[in-house]
């Protein structure tokens, strides 16, 4: 009895402890409050500051995310500053000498978050001045890629108060900002005055345009920052669907706020050899950095290079393919050559003849090629032995290697289409009498004329053009040995069937274009890829035989009338040729004609390109995660269960 008397109170205590454990608190609500700046050294908006080590102290532990990408200091710092977070403090140490009478801004964007939950502080900028006052003017705008109006993320946009033409190539920016995922920028802390505006994809981080590989943009006009009091409408929401009220909020409106810069990369004029390679024994290529009017001269060191090659050159003669005619010469594992060509002098922007010695070794040696052929022969022989064992007819002579021939399309062909005939090597012989284009008429196949032409800069690609009539059937027959390749291989016979669909399966589009002078190249786009192109001088762009689907339209103001988009040139103060996008998607249906009137200047160019085909998407906005709402919802669900 005595034992039981003492045991009962102990059991009751254990039960109470167990009950208390089941119902214990779960740690309390999540912290959803963003960090708050408490104090700083120097103080925010301090004047006459000489301190280069800026210390910001917050009400909680903080961290900084993607500082190199998001934090922008203006004026720009040539020697990279040190930015680090430790506990409740964030330290920015500047190493450049502070400029006199200058407003400094450190734009952190949304890089500062609390250490535990990652709540963003929001777009935060810290400002101080080395002079008597803080400069408060701002300008803003957008940077787009000139060729396709894509927003450019991460490009620098800078200002110069020095209005001389050469400043962009000699001095770092005076004020600077970086674009976000929408291509938008805001330059802050600007003093009153007149400015030039530039954008620079700064390869060497010196804030100066000194390399043609750097993408740039410049505004033709001088800007004068200004401001005025203004009102904006703020909506107060009761929840995500219903709003409580709309109120007018006074603020300072800074101008200009609609700067549009179109960035381009200048054409490379410095000429040098970019690379040389010999991927297979039969050919090698040489690529230069820029175009030339003349071909280089080539001298063989360990072979006679006289009439040894067929040279395949592109239009600008900066990419050259050398096909070796003699197969015995192609067998060599090493070809030593002297190449004499025009190269830009390192100290002067002039072309001078220079000679380089090249040793061309194939990535795939002749020996390796022969081993692969032997392997295929052995596989063929094994297959024939298997056939013999099964009592099937077997071949005693291996099949002769043939010239590969690819013909496209097969099946349907559009009335304005053409047939592509491609090989893997240049031709030594082309017998057009062995090519037959036939049209079916009243069940009889009748041979009809065609036009065959080699594609520009492609010695082994041909285009066959015929008169393709709707609802008619065609055959393209190629006789055996009609084509003979450079290395002696001949083609097998082939036959390709073609049919032109009914006209009512196509759509037509007629664009009446205004707002631009001179010739215009108008392109019909599938997504952002041209499928048809017309050259327009009278403002009417007509597209026929369009397959049903969704399309977009782009126009290029062909100022120099060369039939293609042309980039800009800063030294000549020449902008890249203007590009415009029709602002909406066009759904073209079978047996429909669509007419659209398009004033290319009706919308600002930063509002033209449809979002559906814009590849560069806006940055995802950092927001507080609302974990407490989720927590309460989870609690209610648990209570119901």
Secondary structure as the mmCIF struct_conf table of DSSP 4:
data_model
#
loop_
_struct_conf.conf_type_id
_struct_conf.id
_struct_conf.beg_label_comp_id
_struct_conf.beg_label_asym_id
_struct_conf.beg_label_seq_id
_struct_conf.end_label_comp_id
_struct_conf.end_label_asym_id
_struct_conf.end_label_seq_id
HELX_RH_AL_P HELX_RH_AL_P1 UNK A 2 UNK A 22
TURN_TY1_P TURN_TY1_P1 UNK A 23 UNK A 23
BEND BEND1 UNK A 27 UNK A 27
HELX_LH_PP_P HELX_LH_PP_P1 UNK A 33 UNK A 35
STRN STRN1 UNK A 37 UNK A 41
BEND BEND2 UNK A 42 UNK A 42
HELX_LH_PP_P HELX_LH_PP_P2 UNK A 43 UNK A 43
TURN_TY1_P TURN_TY1_P2 UNK A 44 UNK A 45
STRN STRN2 UNK A 46 UNK A 46
BEND BEND3 UNK A 47 UNK A 48
STRN STRN3 UNK A 53 UNK A 58
BEND BEND4 UNK A 59 UNK A 60
STRN STRN4 UNK A 62 UNK A 64
BEND BEND5 UNK A 66 UNK A 66
HELX_RH_AL_P HELX_RH_AL_P2 UNK A 67 UNK A 70
STRN STRN5 UNK A 72 UNK A 74
BEND BEND6 UNK A 75 UNK A 75
HELX_LH_PP_P HELX_LH_PP_P3 UNK A 76 UNK A 77
BEND BEND7 UNK A 78 UNK A 79
HELX_LH_PP_P HELX_LH_PP_P4 UNK A 80 UNK A 81
STRN STRN6 UNK A 82 UNK A 86
TURN_TY1_P TURN_TY1_P3 UNK A 87 UNK A 88
STRN STRN7 UNK A 89 UNK A 93
BEND BEND8 UNK A 96 UNK A 96
HELX_LH_PP_P HELX_LH_PP_P5 UNK A 97 UNK A 99
TURN_TY1_P TURN_TY1_P4 UNK A 100 UNK A 101
STRN STRN8 UNK A 103 UNK A 109
TURN_TY1_P TURN_TY1_P5 UNK A 110 UNK A 110
STRN STRN9 UNK A 112 UNK A 114
TURN_TY1_P TURN_TY1_P6 UNK A 115 UNK A 117
STRN STRN10 UNK A 120 UNK A 120
BEND BEND9 UNK A 123 UNK A 123
STRN STRN11 UNK A 124 UNK A 129
BEND BEND10 UNK A 130 UNK A 133
STRN STRN12 UNK A 137 UNK A 145
TURN_TY1_P TURN_TY1_P7 UNK A 146 UNK A 148
STRN STRN13 UNK A 151 UNK A 151
BEND BEND11 UNK A 153 UNK A 154
STRN STRN14 UNK A 156 UNK A 160
BEND BEND12 UNK A 161 UNK A 161
TURN_TY1_P TURN_TY1_P8 UNK A 165 UNK A 166
HELX_RH_3T_P HELX_RH_3T_P1 UNK A 167 UNK A 169
TURN_TY1_P TURN_TY1_P9 UNK A 170 UNK A 170
BEND BEND13 UNK A 171 UNK A 171
BEND BEND14 UNK A 174 UNK A 174
STRN STRN15 UNK A 175 UNK A 178
TURN_TY1_P TURN_TY1_P10 UNK A 181 UNK A 182
BEND BEND15 UNK A 183 UNK A 183
STRN STRN16 UNK A 184 UNK A 190
HELX_LH_PP_P HELX_LH_PP_P6 UNK A 191 UNK A 191
BEND BEND16 UNK A 192 UNK A 193
STRN STRN17 UNK A 194 UNK A 200
BEND BEND17 UNK A 203 UNK A 208
TURN_TY1_P TURN_TY1_P11 UNK A 212 UNK A 213
BEND BEND18 UNK A 214 UNK A 214
STRN STRN18 UNK A 216 UNK A 218
BEND BEND19 UNK A 220 UNK A 221
STRN STRN19 UNK A 223 UNK A 224
STRN STRN20 UNK A 226 UNK A 237
BEND BEND20 UNK A 238 UNK A 241
STRN STRN21 UNK A 243 UNK A 255
STRN STRN22 UNK A 259 UNK A 263
STRN STRN23 UNK A 264 UNK A 264
HELX_LH_PP_P HELX_LH_PP_P7 UNK A 266 UNK A 268
BEND BEND21 UNK A 270 UNK A 270
STRN STRN24 UNK A 273 UNK A 280
TURN_TY1_P TURN_TY1_P12 UNK A 281 UNK A 282
STRN STRN25 UNK A 283 UNK A 288
BEND BEND22 UNK A 289 UNK A 290
BEND BEND23 UNK A 293 UNK A 294
HELX_LH_PP_P HELX_LH_PP_P8 UNK A 295 UNK A 296
STRN STRN26 UNK A 297 UNK A 300
BEND BEND24 UNK A 301 UNK A 303
TURN_TY1_P TURN_TY1_P13 UNK A 306 UNK A 307
STRN STRN27 UNK A 309 UNK A 313
TURN_TY1_P TURN_TY1_P14 UNK A 315 UNK A 316
BEND BEND25 UNK A 317 UNK A 318
STRN STRN28 UNK A 319 UNK A 324
BEND BEND26 UNK A 325 UNK A 325
HELX_RH_AL_P HELX_RH_AL_P3 UNK A 327 UNK A 330
TURN_TY1_P TURN_TY1_P15 UNK A 331 UNK A 331
BEND BEND27 UNK A 333 UNK A 333
STRN STRN29 UNK A 335 UNK A 344
BEND BEND28 UNK A 346 UNK A 350
STRN STRN30 UNK A 351 UNK A 360
BEND BEND29 UNK A 363 UNK A 363
STRN STRN31 UNK A 364 UNK A 364
HELX_RH_AL_P HELX_RH_AL_P4 UNK A 366 UNK A 389
TURN_TY1_P TURN_TY1_P16 UNK A 390 UNK A 391
BEND BEND30 UNK A 396 UNK A 397
HELX_LH_PP_P HELX_LH_PP_P9 UNK A 398 UNK A 401
STRN STRN32 UNK A 406 UNK A 408
STRN STRN33 UNK A 411 UNK A 412
TURN_TY1_P TURN_TY1_P17 UNK A 415 UNK A 416
STRN STRN34 UNK A 419 UNK A 422
BEND BEND31 UNK A 424 UNK A 425
STRN STRN35 UNK A 427 UNK A 430
HELX_RH_3T_P HELX_RH_3T_P2 UNK A 432 UNK A 434
STRN STRN36 UNK A 435 UNK A 441
TURN_TY1_P TURN_TY1_P18 UNK A 442 UNK A 443
STRN STRN37 UNK A 444 UNK A 448
STRN STRN38 UNK A 451 UNK A 454
HELX_LH_PP_P HELX_LH_PP_P10 UNK A 455 UNK A 455
TURN_TY1_P TURN_TY1_P19 UNK A 456 UNK A 457
TURN_TY1_P TURN_TY1_P20 UNK A 459 UNK A 460
STRN STRN39 UNK A 461 UNK A 465
TURN_TY1_P TURN_TY1_P21 UNK A 470 UNK A 471
STRN STRN40 UNK A 473 UNK A 478
TURN_TY1_P TURN_TY1_P22 UNK A 480 UNK A 481
BEND BEND32 UNK A 482 UNK A 482
STRN STRN41 UNK A 483 UNK A 485
TURN_TY1_P TURN_TY1_P23 UNK A 486 UNK A 487
BEND BEND33 UNK A 488 UNK A 488
STRN STRN42 UNK A 490 UNK A 490
HELX_LH_PP_P HELX_LH_PP_P11 UNK A 491 UNK A 493
STRN STRN43 UNK A 494 UNK A 499
HELX_LH_PP_P HELX_LH_PP_P12 UNK A 500 UNK A 502
HELX_RH_3T_P HELX_RH_3T_P3 UNK A 503 UNK A 505
STRN STRN44 UNK A 506 UNK A 514
BEND BEND34 UNK A 515 UNK A 515
BEND BEND35 UNK A 518 UNK A 518
STRN STRN45 UNK A 520 UNK A 526
TURN_TY1_P TURN_TY1_P24 UNK A 527 UNK A 528
STRN STRN46 UNK A 529 UNK A 536
BEND BEND36 UNK A 537 UNK A 539
STRN STRN47 UNK A 540 UNK A 547
BEND BEND37 UNK A 548 UNK A 548
STRN STRN48 UNK A 549 UNK A 557
TURN_TY1_P TURN_TY1_P25 UNK A 559 UNK A 560
BEND BEND38 UNK A 562 UNK A 564
STRN STRN49 UNK A 569 UNK A 569
TURN_TY1_P TURN_TY1_P26 UNK A 570 UNK A 573
STRN STRN50 UNK A 574 UNK A 574
HELX_LH_PP_P HELX_LH_PP_P13 UNK A 575 UNK A 578
STRN STRN51 UNK A 579 UNK A 581
BEND BEND39 UNK A 583 UNK A 584
STRN STRN52 UNK A 586 UNK A 588
TURN_TY1_P TURN_TY1_P27 UNK A 590 UNK A 591
STRN STRN53 UNK A 593 UNK A 599
TURN_TY1_P TURN_TY1_P28 UNK A 600 UNK A 601
BEND BEND40 UNK A 602 UNK A 603
HELX_RH_3T_P HELX_RH_3T_P4 UNK A 605 UNK A 607
TURN_TY1_P TURN_TY1_P29 UNK A 608 UNK A 608
BEND BEND41 UNK A 609 UNK A 609
HELX_RH_3T_P HELX_RH_3T_P5 UNK A 611 UNK A 613
BEND BEND42 UNK A 616 UNK A 616
HELX_LH_PP_P HELX_LH_PP_P14 UNK A 617 UNK A 622
HELX_RH_AL_P HELX_RH_AL_P5 UNK A 627 UNK A 640
#
